[in-house]
Amino acid sequence: MAKSTLRQFYDGLPERSVSAPKADFVRKVASECRVSEITVRAWIYGTQKPDSLRTSIVAKLIGVKENEVFKLANS
């Protein structure tokens, strides 16, 4: 199954260190977008998509264009 750019970015984070980078990322996105961590995980796993304002916030956080946040990778 193809993965969105957001999911690829998340999957590329290190598994664990002193603090879990993936959990830190989810917390940061949730804080910046003013949503729950559960909502951010739903975005990452593709069960929900944020509105355009939150998409722009996520795009800035991961350093991609807004139209690439949920773009699926070529299989």
ChimeraX commands (.cxc) that place a marker at each C-alpha (Angstrom):
marker #1 position 0.00,0.00,0.00 radius 0.5
marker #1 position 1.32,3.45,-0.89 radius 0.5
marker #1 position 2.14,5.82,1.96 radius 0.5
marker #1 position 1.52,9.57,2.10 radius 0.5
marker #1 position 4.40,12.00,2.44 radius 0.5
marker #1 position 3.32,12.63,6.03 radius 0.5
marker #1 position 3.43,8.90,6.79 radius 0.5
marker #1 position 6.83,8.55,5.11 radius 0.5
marker #1 position 8.22,11.43,7.19 radius 0.5
marker #1 position 6.83,9.81,10.37 radius 0.5
marker #1 position 8.20,6.38,9.44 radius 0.5
marker #1 position 11.63,7.94,8.79 radius 0.5
marker #1 position 11.97,9.22,12.34 radius 0.5
marker #1 position 14.21,7.17,14.66 radius 0.5
marker #1 position 12.43,4.53,16.73 radius 0.5
marker #1 position 13.62,5.51,20.23 radius 0.5
marker #1 position 16.18,7.51,22.10 radius 0.5
marker #1 position 15.96,9.19,25.48 radius 0.5
marker #1 position 12.59,10.48,24.33 radius 0.5
marker #1 position 10.70,8.80,21.52 radius 0.5
marker #1 position 11.12,10.99,18.39 radius 0.5
marker #1 position 7.88,9.76,16.85 radius 0.5
marker #1 position 5.90,10.53,20.00 radius 0.5
marker #1 position 7.60,13.94,20.19 radius 0.5
marker #1 position 6.62,14.62,16.58 radius 0.5
marker #1 position 3.00,13.65,17.20 radius 0.5
marker #1 position 2.90,15.87,20.31 radius 0.5
marker #1 position 4.42,18.80,18.40 radius 0.5
marker #1 position 1.96,18.51,15.50 radius 0.5
marker #1 position -0.96,18.17,17.93 radius 0.5
marker #1 position 0.18,21.24,19.83 radius 0.5
marker #1 position 0.79,23.36,16.72 radius 0.5
marker #1 position -2.54,22.33,15.16 radius 0.5
marker #1 position -4.44,22.47,18.46 radius 0.5
marker #1 position -5.84,18.96,18.10 radius 0.5
marker #1 position -5.43,15.74,20.05 radius 0.5
marker #1 position -2.59,13.30,19.51 radius 0.5
marker #1 position -5.22,10.75,18.45 radius 0.5
marker #1 position -6.28,13.09,15.65 radius 0.5
marker #1 position -2.68,13.49,14.47 radius 0.5
marker #1 position -2.23,9.71,14.41 radius 0.5
marker #1 position -5.43,9.42,12.36 radius 0.5
marker #1 position -3.87,11.83,9.84 radius 0.5
marker #1 position -0.63,9.85,9.79 radius 0.5
marker #1 position -2.40,6.55,9.18 radius 0.5
marker #1 position -4.75,8.05,6.60 radius 0.5
marker #1 position -8.09,7.54,8.35 radius 0.5
marker #1 position -8.72,11.30,8.49 radius 0.5
marker #1 position -7.39,14.43,6.80 radius 0.5
marker #1 position -7.03,17.86,8.36 radius 0.5
marker #1 position -8.58,21.05,7.03 radius 0.5
marker #1 position -6.50,23.32,4.79 radius 0.5
marker #1 position -5.20,25.50,7.64 radius 0.5
marker #1 position -3.89,22.52,9.58 radius 0.5
marker #1 position -2.50,20.98,6.40 radius 0.5
marker #1 position -0.46,24.15,5.87 radius 0.5
marker #1 position 0.86,23.93,9.45 radius 0.5
marker #1 position 1.87,20.28,8.97 radius 0.5
marker #1 position 3.52,21.14,5.63 radius 0.5
marker #1 position 5.69,23.78,7.32 radius 0.5
marker #1 position 6.62,21.40,10.14 radius 0.5
marker #1 position 7.79,18.64,7.80 radius 0.5
marker #1 position 9.22,20.95,5.13 radius 0.5
marker #1 position 7.08,20.06,2.12 radius 0.5
marker #1 position 4.51,21.84,-0.03 radius 0.5
marker #1 position 0.92,21.67,1.16 radius 0.5
marker #1 position -0.15,19.53,-1.80 radius 0.5
marker #1 position 2.51,16.96,-0.93 radius 0.5
marker #1 position 1.56,16.29,2.72 radius 0.5
marker #1 position -0.87,13.52,1.81 radius 0.5
marker #1 position 0.57,12.62,-1.59 radius 0.5
marker #1 position 0.95,8.87,-1.93 radius 0.5
marker #1 position 4.36,7.48,-2.80 radius 0.5
marker #1 position 4.71,5.55,-6.02 radius 0.5
marker #1 position 4.48,1.83,-5.43 radius 0.5
marker link #1:1,2 radius 0.2
marker link #1:2,3 radius 0.2
marker link #1:3,4 radius 0.2
marker link #1:4,5 radius 0.2
marker link #1:5,6 radius 0.2
marker link #1:6,7 radius 0.2
marker link #1:7,8 radius 0.2
marker link #1:8,9 radius 0.2
marker link #1:9,10 radius 0.2
marker link #1:10,11 radius 0.2
marker link #1:11,12 radius 0.2
marker link #1:12,13 radius 0.2
marker link #1:13,14 radius 0.2
marker link #1:14,15 radius 0.2
marker link #1:15,16 radius 0.2
marker link #1:16,17 radius 0.2
marker link #1:17,18 radius 0.2
marker link #1:18,19 radius 0.2
marker link #1:19,20 radius 0.2
marker link #1:20,21 radius 0.2
marker link #1:21,22 radius 0.2
marker link #1:22,23 radius 0.2
marker link #1:23,24 radius 0.2
marker link #1:24,25 radius 0.2
marker link #1:25,26 radius 0.2
marker link #1:26,27 radius 0.2
marker link #1:27,28 radius 0.2
marker link #1:28,29 radius 0.2
marker link #1:29,30 radius 0.2
marker link #1:30,31 radius 0.2
marker link #1:31,32 radius 0.2
marker link #1:32,33 radius 0.2
marker link #1:33,34 radius 0.2
marker link #1:34,35 radius 0.2
marker link #1:35,36 radius 0.2
marker link #1:36,37 radius 0.2
marker link #1:37,38 radius 0.2
marker link #1:38,39 radius 0.2
marker link #1:39,40 radius 0.2
marker link #1:40,41 radius 0.2
marker link #1:41,42 radius 0.2
marker link #1:42,43 radius 0.2
marker link #1:43,44 radius 0.2
marker link #1:44,45 radius 0.2
marker link #1:45,46 radius 0.2
marker link #1:46,47 radius 0.2
marker link #1:47,48 radius 0.2
marker link #1:48,49 radius 0.2
marker link #1:49,50 radius 0.2
marker link #1:50,51 radius 0.2
marker link #1:51,52 radius 0.2
marker link #1:52,53 radius 0.2
marker link #1:53,54 radius 0.2
marker link #1:54,55 radius 0.2
marker link #1:55,56 radius 0.2
marker link #1:56,57 radius 0.2
marker link #1:57,58 radius 0.2
marker link #1:58,59 radius 0.2
marker link #1:59,60 radius 0.2
marker link #1:60,61 radius 0.2
marker link #1:61,62 radius 0.2
marker link #1:62,63 radius 0.2
marker link #1:63,64 radius 0.2
marker link #1:64,65 radius 0.2
marker link #1:65,66 radius 0.2
marker link #1:66,67 radius 0.2
marker link #1:67,68 radius 0.2
marker link #1:68,69 radius 0.2
marker link #1:69,70 radius 0.2
marker link #1:70,71 radius 0.2
marker link #1:71,72 radius 0.2
marker link #1:72,73 radius 0.2
marker link #1:73,74 radius 0.2
marker link #1:74,75 radius 0.2
view
